[in-house]
Amino acid sequence: MGGGAILDLGVYMLQFQQYVFRGLRPIKIAVNGHLNDQKTDESAGAIITYPDGKMAVVSTSARVSLPNEGTVVGTKGTIRMPDFWCPTQLITPEKTYHYELPKTPVAFFHKNSAGLAYQAEEARQCIKAGWMSNEFFLVLRWVAF
């Protein structure tokens, strides 16, 4: 199994939209994508429709540079989360919140990768507790799908 755009990058966009919709069950999912010469997914996009007119539009690509921003648009305004896989800020209509990345003794290749330390620590805690998955996200996944 190759590490294409969905496996390497797309999991973050799917997790983000699941978190936003808090486990709602989609009523329709429309997906399109492209494979590269090695038959690995190179890009993908989806429109995920939920009850009451709610919708997620997600895209991922290993070929082009996307803005890598999670955006939530609602009746009360827009919330933006730049670099949503390892965010350092959350921009709301009222205020911008800033978050520090953990300090590391080495530099990382990808932007904000030090923020993945939180993901690794959560995985470590789950393993120590004997869990196969983080219970919060496991509940979201099973309720939604």
Backbone bond lengths (Angstrom), bond angles and torsions (degrees), N, CA, C in turn:
res aa  C-N    CA-C-N  psi(-1)  N-CA   C-N-CA  omega(-1)  CA-C   N-CA-C  phi
1 M - - - 1.445 - - 1.518 107.68 -
2 G 1.311 116.94 119.49 1.448 122.00 178.39 1.510 111.57 -80.17
3 G 1.299 115.97 157.35 1.466 121.01 178.94 1.508 109.99 -92.50
4 G 1.306 117.32 83.65 1.453 121.30 -179.19 1.518 112.68 -83.20
5 A 1.310 115.07 -170.42 1.460 121.87 -176.52 1.525 112.22 -61.30
6 I 1.317 117.50 -37.24 1.465 119.60 -178.08 1.523 110.51 -72.59
7 L 1.319 117.39 -47.83 1.460 120.42 -177.57 1.526 111.59 -67.99
8 D 1.327 117.62 -43.67 1.462 120.89 -176.36 1.523 113.36 -79.34
9 L 1.321 117.08 -38.62 1.465 121.04 -173.14 1.523 113.47 -118.22
10 G 1.306 115.72 -39.04 1.461 120.86 -172.00 1.507 115.28 -66.58
11 V 1.330 116.88 -23.42 1.463 118.55 179.44 1.523 110.63 -59.93
12 Y 1.324 117.20 -32.02 1.463 120.30 -178.91 1.523 111.43 -70.56
13 M 1.321 117.45 -39.98 1.471 119.34 178.97 1.525 110.33 -67.76
14 L 1.334 116.70 -38.74 1.462 119.41 179.28 1.523 110.93 -67.81
15 Q 1.320 116.80 -39.81 1.464 120.71 177.54 1.526 110.30 -64.07
16 F 1.328 117.06 -41.10 1.465 121.52 -179.88 1.523 110.72 -60.43
17 Q 1.327 117.20 -48.15 1.463 118.93 -178.01 1.521 111.08 -68.72
18 Q 1.333 117.91 -33.14 1.466 119.62 175.90 1.523 110.58 -64.90
19 Y 1.316 116.49 -39.96 1.459 120.46 178.94 1.532 110.34 -64.80
20 V 1.322 116.96 -43.31 1.469 120.91 -179.99 1.524 110.98 -60.47
21 F 1.325 116.97 -43.15 1.466 120.13 -176.12 1.527 113.21 -92.29
22 R 1.319 117.49 4.86 1.471 123.27 170.27 1.520 114.66 46.83
23 G 1.320 116.77 47.41 1.451 119.72 173.09 1.513 116.12 83.74
24 L 1.334 118.36 9.17 1.467 118.87 174.15 1.523 109.35 -60.30
25 R 1.305 116.57 146.75 1.463 121.20 178.46 1.533 108.93 -87.55
26 P 1.343 118.14 124.24 1.466 120.13 176.98 1.527 110.74 -63.64
27 I 1.332 115.31 147.11 1.463 118.77 175.44 1.528 111.17 -101.36
28 K 1.339 116.70 -16.02 1.464 120.36 177.76 1.525 108.75 -158.43
29 I 1.334 115.76 139.89 1.461 121.44 176.30 1.524 107.85 -131.86
30 A 1.324 116.76 120.80 1.467 122.33 176.94 1.526 107.49 -115.08
31 V 1.335 116.43 123.16 1.464 121.91 -173.65 1.523 109.87 -127.44
32 N 1.324 115.95 144.40 1.455 121.64 172.80 1.524 107.32 -143.28
33 G 1.328 116.91 150.89 1.450 119.72 179.83 1.508 112.03 -163.14
34 H 1.329 114.71 177.10 1.463 121.62 -179.35 1.521 109.32 -135.60
35 L 1.332 115.44 144.88 1.458 121.82 176.57 1.523 109.82 -102.28
36 N 1.328 116.67 152.57 1.463 120.07 174.66 1.533 109.54 -89.73
37 D 1.322 117.49 -172.94 1.471 121.81 -177.77 1.527 113.01 -63.12
38 Q 1.328 117.24 -25.14 1.466 121.33 178.82 1.534 111.80 -89.46
39 K 1.326 116.01 8.56 1.474 122.78 179.07 1.536 112.70 65.73
40 T 1.323 115.73 27.66 1.464 121.75 174.34 1.523 107.46 -103.00
41 D 1.330 116.74 143.20 1.463 118.89 -178.92 1.528 110.07 -62.30
42 E 1.330 114.05 127.98 1.457 121.58 -177.47 1.525 111.32 -102.13
43 S 1.320 115.97 -31.59 1.461 120.53 177.81 1.520 108.44 -156.25
44 A 1.312 114.45 154.98 1.462 119.58 179.03 1.517 109.04 -156.53
45 G 1.305 114.67 152.26 1.454 121.25 175.36 1.511 109.07 -143.95
46 A 1.315 115.88 152.03 1.459 119.73 -179.87 1.517 110.11 -147.51
47 I 1.318 114.65 148.48 1.458 122.27 168.83 1.521 105.21 -114.97
48 I 1.314 115.58 118.00 1.460 121.75 -177.53 1.521 107.00 -111.37
49 T 1.327 115.64 114.85 1.464 121.42 -175.30 1.522 109.86 -100.13
50 Y 1.319 114.83 133.87 1.465 123.10 -179.71 1.524 109.43 -117.28
51 P 1.324 117.22 167.19 1.470 120.03 176.57 1.536 111.55 -60.23
52 D 1.314 115.12 161.50 1.471 123.29 175.34 1.525 113.52 62.15
53 G 1.336 117.96 30.74 1.458 121.66 175.30 1.512 115.18 76.24
54 K 1.307 118.10 10.50 1.466 120.78 178.56 1.526 109.04 -80.82
55 M 1.343 115.44 145.51 1.453 119.67 -175.46 1.524 110.15 -151.42
56 A 1.320 115.84 142.12 1.463 122.14 171.83 1.525 107.42 -116.17
57 V 1.315 116.46 132.98 1.460 122.42 174.72 1.527 105.60 -118.89
58 V 1.327 116.56 115.87 1.459 120.81 -174.57 1.524 110.16 -126.98
59 S 1.327 115.73 149.63 1.464 120.02 176.36 1.521 109.10 -149.35
60 T 1.325 114.66 151.68 1.455 121.41 177.41 1.525 108.26 -145.59
61 S 1.317 115.83 149.44 1.455 119.29 -179.81 1.521 110.27 -153.27
62 A 1.311 115.46 138.84 1.458 121.62 172.89 1.528 109.85 -99.08
63 R 1.322 117.00 0.31 1.461 120.92 -175.93 1.525 113.43 -105.11
64 V 1.319 117.05 -40.45 1.463 120.27 -177.64 1.524 109.88 -115.91
65 S 1.312 115.30 160.28 1.458 121.01 179.31 1.527 109.24 -88.67
66 L 1.317 116.04 113.39 1.460 121.85 178.00 1.527 109.05 -96.04
67 P 1.336 117.80 165.34 1.465 119.57 -178.08 1.531 114.30 -67.04
68 N 1.327 117.78 -17.21 1.466 121.66 178.30 1.522 111.95 53.21
69 E 1.308 115.07 47.65 1.457 120.81 -178.45 1.518 109.69 -125.49
70 G 1.314 115.96 130.88 1.453 120.45 171.36 1.517 107.89 -87.40
71 T 1.313 116.86 128.17 1.462 121.42 -178.82 1.514 108.95 -128.99
72 V 1.316 115.57 131.04 1.456 121.61 176.30 1.522 106.67 -116.70
73 V 1.332 116.24 120.21 1.462 121.35 -179.57 1.518 107.87 -113.55
74 G 1.316 115.86 127.19 1.458 120.48 -179.71 1.513 111.20 -141.60
75 T 1.300 115.82 -174.39 1.465 121.10 -176.66 1.525 112.46 -68.63
76 K 1.323 118.11 -19.20 1.467 121.23 -178.87 1.527 112.77 -102.88
77 G 1.333 117.41 6.05 1.453 119.58 178.05 1.516 112.56 131.17
78 T 1.319 114.96 -167.36 1.459 122.66 -175.86 1.524 110.17 -119.22
79 I 1.314 115.36 136.69 1.462 122.33 173.17 1.525 106.66 -113.65
80 R 1.329 116.16 130.26 1.465 120.80 -179.82 1.524 109.81 -118.25
81 M 1.323 115.26 139.69 1.454 121.41 176.94 1.527 108.00 -130.31
82 P 1.350 117.03 89.71 1.462 119.49 177.39 1.528 110.49 -61.43
83 D 1.314 115.59 147.23 1.471 121.78 179.38 1.525 110.29 49.43
84 F 1.327 115.86 53.74 1.463 122.44 -168.26 1.525 114.82 -61.38
85 W 1.317 119.12 -19.56 1.468 120.56 178.99 1.530 110.60 -73.70
86 C 1.322 118.13 -26.51 1.475 124.82 176.26 1.524 107.84 -145.81
87 P 1.320 118.06 67.10 1.464 119.83 -171.15 1.528 113.41 -71.47
88 T 1.322 114.56 148.40 1.461 121.15 172.04 1.522 110.89 -117.15
89 Q 1.329 116.00 -3.19 1.457 119.04 175.79 1.522 111.23 -153.41
90 L 1.323 113.86 155.53 1.457 122.96 175.76 1.519 105.71 -131.59
91 I 1.327 116.40 121.09 1.461 121.26 -173.88 1.523 108.86 -107.42
92 T 1.326 116.50 115.17 1.461 122.05 178.52 1.524 108.39 -112.41
93 P 1.333 118.12 168.34 1.463 118.85 177.69 1.534 112.85 -60.26
94 E 1.325 117.62 -28.00 1.460 120.86 -176.66 1.522 114.29 -92.76
95 K 1.342 116.62 -31.57 1.461 119.07 -169.66 1.527 110.47 -161.19
96 T 1.325 115.66 153.75 1.457 121.75 170.81 1.523 108.36 -106.62
97 Y 1.324 115.54 124.61 1.461 121.77 178.82 1.519 108.38 -99.09
98 H 1.332 116.34 137.91 1.462 121.66 -179.26 1.523 109.73 -115.33
99 Y 1.330 116.07 141.74 1.458 122.55 -179.70 1.516 108.69 -129.53
100 E 1.307 115.69 135.87 1.458 121.49 -179.99 1.527 110.72 -83.70
101 L 1.306 115.74 141.54 1.463 120.69 170.73 1.523 107.88 -81.10
102 P 1.326 117.39 150.53 1.468 118.22 177.05 1.527 110.34 -65.05
103 K 1.310 115.28 147.14 1.471 120.64 177.26 1.527 108.57 -76.02
104 T 1.328 115.87 136.09 1.464 120.66 179.76 1.527 109.39 -131.30
105 P 1.317 117.09 150.76 1.466 119.90 -179.97 1.531 113.25 -78.45
106 V 1.332 117.08 -10.92 1.463 120.57 -178.83 1.528 109.96 -125.56
107 A 1.321 115.14 156.37 1.464 120.37 176.59 1.527 109.23 -86.34
108 F 1.318 116.08 150.70 1.458 121.54 177.78 1.518 109.46 -107.45
109 F 1.317 116.12 154.44 1.459 121.66 -179.32 1.527 111.47 -73.37
110 H 1.328 117.50 -46.01 1.459 121.22 -176.24 1.525 111.28 -93.29
111 K 1.307 115.28 144.96 1.461 122.60 -178.77 1.530 111.27 -54.34
112 N 1.314 116.15 134.45 1.466 124.58 175.15 1.522 114.06 62.11
113 S 1.322 118.31 15.81 1.465 120.07 -177.75 1.520 113.00 -61.02
114 A 1.315 117.54 -23.18 1.468 119.48 176.49 1.526 110.17 -59.53
115 G 1.327 117.25 -27.38 1.458 121.28 178.17 1.515 113.26 -65.62
116 L 1.315 117.00 -20.70 1.463 119.67 177.07 1.526 111.39 -68.90
117 A 1.328 117.05 -11.25 1.465 120.30 176.12 1.524 110.29 -59.76
118 Y 1.338 117.28 -33.63 1.466 120.45 177.90 1.530 110.41 -65.12
119 Q 1.324 116.09 -40.40 1.465 121.14 178.12 1.530 109.72 -65.10
120 A 1.316 116.68 -43.78 1.464 120.75 179.50 1.527 110.74 -64.72
121 E 1.324 117.33 -40.66 1.468 120.30 178.98 1.523 111.32 -65.25
122 E 1.323 117.66 -40.17 1.465 120.49 177.36 1.526 110.27 -63.49
123 A 1.333 116.81 -41.18 1.469 120.39 176.93 1.529 110.11 -62.13
124 R 1.319 117.02 -41.94 1.470 121.06 178.59 1.527 110.90 -61.02
125 Q 1.331 116.40 -44.70 1.467 120.36 179.69 1.531 110.97 -62.64
126 C 1.330 116.82 -41.15 1.470 120.75 178.82 1.527 110.95 -63.62
127 I 1.324 116.73 -43.01 1.467 121.18 179.36 1.525 110.21 -63.92
128 K 1.338 116.62 -44.03 1.470 120.18 178.48 1.527 111.42 -60.41
129 A 1.335 116.38 -34.56 1.464 120.83 -179.78 1.527 112.01 -81.23
130 G 1.340 117.02 -4.99 1.459 120.92 179.96 1.522 113.82 83.60
131 W 1.324 116.78 14.87 1.465 120.95 179.71 1.518 109.83 -88.87
132 M 1.322 115.68 148.33 1.461 121.09 176.30 1.523 111.28 -91.27
133 S 1.344 117.91 -11.82 1.460 122.26 -178.27 1.518 108.65 -157.08
134 N 1.320 116.12 159.42 1.456 121.61 172.67 1.523 108.12 -69.20
135 E 1.312 117.56 123.65 1.464 120.52 -173.37 1.527 112.97 -61.03
136 F 1.335 118.54 -38.30 1.463 120.82 -178.89 1.523 110.70 -60.92
137 F 1.327 117.39 -50.06 1.456 119.85 -177.85 1.520 112.25 -75.65
138 L 1.319 117.41 -27.17 1.462 120.26 174.56 1.524 110.11 -63.52
139 V 1.323 117.30 -43.63 1.469 121.08 177.95 1.521 110.31 -62.11
140 L 1.333 117.77 -45.10 1.470 120.25 178.49 1.517 110.86 -58.40
141 R 1.328 116.72 -44.48 1.462 120.54 -176.69 1.524 111.22 -65.11
142 W 1.332 117.89 -45.95 1.455 119.86 -176.08 1.516 112.40 -72.98
143 V 1.312 117.83 -33.52 1.464 119.60 177.17 1.525 109.53 -67.79
144 A 1.334 116.56 -40.68 1.464 120.51 -176.17 1.522 112.46 -73.05
145 F 1.327 118.09 -38.38 1.453 118.99 -173.25 1.507 111.30 -121.98
